[in-house]
Amino acid sequence: MPVKRASKYYPTQEKSWRLRTHKKPFSQHKRHLRASITPGTVLILLAGKHKGKRVVFLKQLASGLLLVTGPYHLNGCPLRRINAIYAIATKTKLDISSVKLPERVNDAYFKRKEMKRPKHTEGEIFTTKKEEYTPSTERKEDQDVVDKQILGVVRQHPEKKYLFGYLGAMFSLKNGDCPHKMIF
């Protein structure tokens, strides 16, 4: 019978299980929202495809992300989720208490669908096109429903003439602009 040899590895420190901190998983984290961001607040997006656009904040989702819309008719920004750190809250607010959002609009609603990979057959390696994302009909319907309500709120605002232009205009900085001194 072979003799069992002693281990060549000896730990430098004993493992202490008391030193471990028990962190909650991300799904159980508390969702904090800045005091300046309330439903109806106009936000300026700082990153992504729609950076520089002004959007209307609708509600905070369970994941902590913000649900915003352009409205799509004014600036081309659809219903989408954004992280609060990529948004600047402005002083402009709309009264969206009368706006009813569809029940199905939640985090799972925005999850990307798996695209089908094209199967290559002989001679078709370079001719197959990659399948692109297109919004579903239910997404288009929800966008129309929400936009009609938001545009109705904007039309009832006392400064609607300026508000339509404000929401449609892009935000950008010029030479000499100091963002830390600006009041939005």
N, C-alpha and C positions, 0 to 999 in steps of 0.2 A: 504494500500500500504506500502511495506517495505521502510524504510528510507535508502538512500544510505550512507554508512559509508565512512569516510575519509580514505585515503590510509595509511597503516602502514609503507610504504617504502618511504623514502625521499632521493634523491640522494645527495651525499656529494659535488659534483661539478656539475655545469651546463655543458651540452654537448656543446662542441665547434666544429662545423663542419669545422672551418678554420684550425684546427690543423692537419687534415688528409692530408697525402701526397698521391698524385695520382700516383700510380706506373703503368707502362705499363705492360701488360700481357707478359708472356715469349715469345710468338710468335713475339712480336714486339721489343724485345731486340736487341741491336746491336751485331753483331758477330765479335769479334776481334780474330785475329790469330797472334800468335807469329811471329816475323820477321824471326826467324831461320827456320820456317816451310814453305817451298815453294813446289809446285808440283815437285815430283821427289826426294825429300829428303828422306833419309833412317832414319826411326824412330825406337827406341827401346821401346817396350811395357812394361809397369810396372805393369799391373794388368790384371786379367781375365784369361781365359783358355790359352791364348797364351802369358803369361808374359815371358819376357826374349827374345822373338823372335824379329828379325829385319825385318821390313816391309817397303814397299815403299808407300809413301803418294801420292795419286792421285789427290784429290780435297777436298774442304770443302763443305759440304752439307748445305742446307737452315737452318737446325736446329742448325748449328754451329759445328756439329760433323765432324770428319775427316774420309774420305773414304780411306782405305788402303787395300793392298793385299800383300801376302807373298813374292813372288808368291807361290801359293799352291804347285807347283811341287818341290820347293826347301825346304820349311820349314813347309808345312802343314797349313799355315794361309790363309783362304779364303778371298774373298772380304768381308769386314766388316766395321762397323762404330765404331769409338772409340772417347772418350772424350780426348781433347788435354792435360788435366792435367795428364793423364795416359800415356804420351809419352815423350821420350827424343829425341830431334832432334840431329842428328849427322852431321858431316861436309861432309859426303859422299852424293853426289847428282848424279842423273841420268837425262839425257835429255829426258823427256817424252813428248815433244811437239808434236811428231808424233803419240802418243797413242790416239786412238779414243775410248772413253767410250760409251757403249750403252746408249741411251736416257732414257730408263726406270729405270736406276739406280738412285734412289733418296731415300728420307726418307721412303716413303710409301712402296717401294720395300723391305725394311728390316723388316717391321712390321710382327710380328709373326701371323700365322694363328690360328684361334680357333681350338683346338683339340676336337674331339667328345668324350664325356664321354660314357663309355660302360654302357649299360642298364643291370642291374642285374636281372637275372631270377632265379628261384628256383634252388639251387644246384650249381650255377655258381659264387657265390660271390667271392671265392678265386681263381678261375681259369682264370678270365678275366685279360688280360695284359693291362698295360697302353700304349696308343698309343705314340710312340716316334716321334720326329721331324726328317724328312728326307728332304734334299734339293730338290727343284723342278727341272725339266729338264731345264727350262729357266735359273735357277741360275747356273746350271752346264755348260750350253752353254756360258753364260756371263763370267763365271770364265775362261773357256778355251780361249775365245776370248781375254780377257784382259791379261791373263798369256802369251800367245804367243807373244803379242806385247811387254810386259815388258821383257821377256827373249830375244827377238830380240834386244832390247835396251842394255841389259847387254852384249850380245855377241859382240856388236859393240864398247863397252867401251874399252879403251886401257889396262886397268888392269882387264880384264874379268876373268882371272884365279883366282885372289884373291877375286874378287867380288862374284863369285858363292859360294866360301867357307865362305865369310863374311856374306852373306844373309842366308846361311843355318845354321850358328853357333848360339848357344844360348849365351846370355849375362848373366853373373853372377858375383857376387863380392866374393872375397876371404878374408881371414883374413889379415888385414893390408891395404886393399884397402880403399882409401879415395875418395868417389864419388864427394865431393865438390872440389877436386883438379884435377879431371880427365878432359881431353879434349876429347870429343867424336868426 
